[in-house]
Amino acid sequence: MQKHKYDKSISLFERAQRVIPNGIPGHFNPSNHKPAGTYPFFCDSVKGANFFDIDGNKYIDYMCAYGPMLLGYKDPKVEEAVAIQNKKSDTSTLASPIMVELAEFLVDMIPFADWAYFAKNGADATNMATLIARAATGKRKIIAIEDGYHGSSPWMQNITRTGISPLDHTEVLRIPWNDLQALENTLNENENEVAAFISSPYHHPAFKDSVMPAESYWDNVHKLLRKKGVLSVCDDVRTGFRLNAHGSHEAFGYTPDISCYCKAIANGHPISAVVGTDTLKNAAGSIFQTGSFWFAAAPMAAALATLKQIKDLDIPTQIIRTGEKLFDELTSIARSHGVNLKVTGPRSMPYMRAEHPDGIDFHQTLCGECTQRGAFFLSHHNLFVSAAHGDEELNQTATIFDEAIISTLKAIS
């Protein structure tokens, strides 16, 4: 199989570096795409489970735009809903009626939710949840998990990042995942000062294996939180609607006070949401957080069309089964070549890591070899499976993976 070439991508990236800091900023920055030279930089078009780069290369996409692509790129029902709404209005001077319709649908879909707010990004949602928790409790501190990611706001970024001050973290208390004693100690040491505990339903850090909650973890967490009058915030930005159609907390048998959604909620259109219980409705109404494009109607139409399909087709169950089929096959292929492929986390969005004496270098090379052959894998982040990934894509991926692992083993021998 001939490897992809990236001449146009490289040329455009050189242009970009002259006028854009880092050429491509943020989490799309190519510095995480290793080995260098094995990944494209720019996308030209998308369809179904595939994207095409500006050199004309086709990829089966297992990053799904870092999570938003749930149904498949350019899903017909979602795009039709957007087109219909755009003919009427998108960004306007007033809110659109579809905002009310979307809120009603979301409240009906999430069992514990009594109200919904909308914004643009995951960080908007987690910030809003924090403000609501503080308004409701009169307390300021937030407990979060070490290596947990809740957006790019200064209070949630790694303290070692450029521009982040220790003062940004004075009211954020970090504890290890799955450590109930650490949670209890932190609550006791900060008596009557903690507003909320924010966490994803399971632990999915970058560059590390995903870790599921220990048995009865969430039951015991909520016993401690209720005892201390601390709110539970579920960051479902990444996991939302990939594990359970009614919110990922349902997959783990617990009920938060607030949940945050983004990514898959609108199949790639820019919108996020916060939902919560009736007891927090007044607090939610008392805060002020807004944005120029938060009331855009077209993304709301996309979210409504996406959520209807999630509910009607039980998309989470579908993509979990697809992921199980895919990663069982890749694990078997790796084993046939004497390589242990460790897959952690739910199969709809697992972290995949090839174990080898060469460590991360081997896994990075393997992912790069796959990408150059048309199966887009990243080594540092969990992967994603969509409803558009069918048997054809899975079979092609298996063939690519087999060739890539043979090539990687030859390269290190």
Stockholm file with secondary structure:
# STOCKHOLM 1.0

chainA/1-413         MQKHKYDKSISLFERAQRVIPNGIPGHFNPSNHKPAGTYPFFCDSVKGANFFDIDGNKYIDYMCAYGPMLLGYKDPKVEEAVAIQNKKSDTSTLASPIMVELAEFLVDMIPFADWAYFAKNGADATNMATLIARAATGKRKIIAIEDGYHGSSPWMQNITRTGISPLDHTEVLRIPWNDLQALENTLNENENEVAAFISSPYHHPAFKDSVMPAESYWDNVHKLLRKKGVLSVCDDVRTGFRLNAHGSHEAFGYTPDISCYCKAIANGHPISAVVGTDTLKNAAGSIFQTGSFWFAAAPMAAALATLKQIKDLDIPTQIIRTGEKLFDELTSIARSHGVNLKVTGPRSMPYMRAEHPDGIDFHQTLCGECTQRGAFFLSHHNLFVSAAHGDEELNQTATIFDEAIISTLKAIS
#=GR chainA/1-413 SS CCCCCCHHHHHHHHHHHHHSTTSSCGGGCGGGSCSTTSSCCCEEEEEBTEEEETTSCEEEESSGGGTTCSSCBTCHHHHHHHHHHHHHCSSCSSCCHHHHHHHHHHHHHSTTCSEEEEESSHHHHHHHHHHHHHHHHSCCEEEEETTCCCCSSTTTSCTTSTTCCGGGGTTEEEECTTCHHHHHHHHHHTTTTEEEEEECSSBCCTTSCCBCCCTTHHHHHHHHHHHHTCEEEEECTTTTTTSCTTCHHHHTTCCCSEEEECGGGGTTSSCEEEEECGGGHHHHHHCCCCCTTTTCHHHHHHHHHHHHHHHHHTHHHHHHHHHHHHHHHHHHHHHHTTCEEEEESCTTSCEEEEECTTTHHHHHHHHHHHHHHTEECCSSSCCCCCTTCCHHHHHHHHHHHHHHHHHHHHHHC
#=GC SS_cons         CCCCCCHHHHHHHHHHHHHSTTSSCGGGCGGGSCSTTSSCCCEEEEEBTEEEETTSCEEEESSGGGTTCSSCBTCHHHHHHHHHHHHHCSSCSSCCHHHHHHHHHHHHHSTTCSEEEEESSHHHHHHHHHHHHHHHHSCCEEEEETTCCCCSSTTTSCTTSTTCCGGGGTTEEEECTTCHHHHHHHHHHTTTTEEEEEECSSBCCTTSCCBCCCTTHHHHHHHHHHHHTCEEEEECTTTTTTSCTTCHHHHTTCCCSEEEECGGGGTTSSCEEEEECGGGHHHHHHCCCCCTTTTCHHHHHHHHHHHHHHHHHTHHHHHHHHHHHHHHHHHHHHHHTTCEEEEESCTTSCEEEEECTTTHHHHHHHHHHHHHHTEECCSSSCCCCCTTCCHHHHHHHHHHHHHHHHHHHHHHC
//
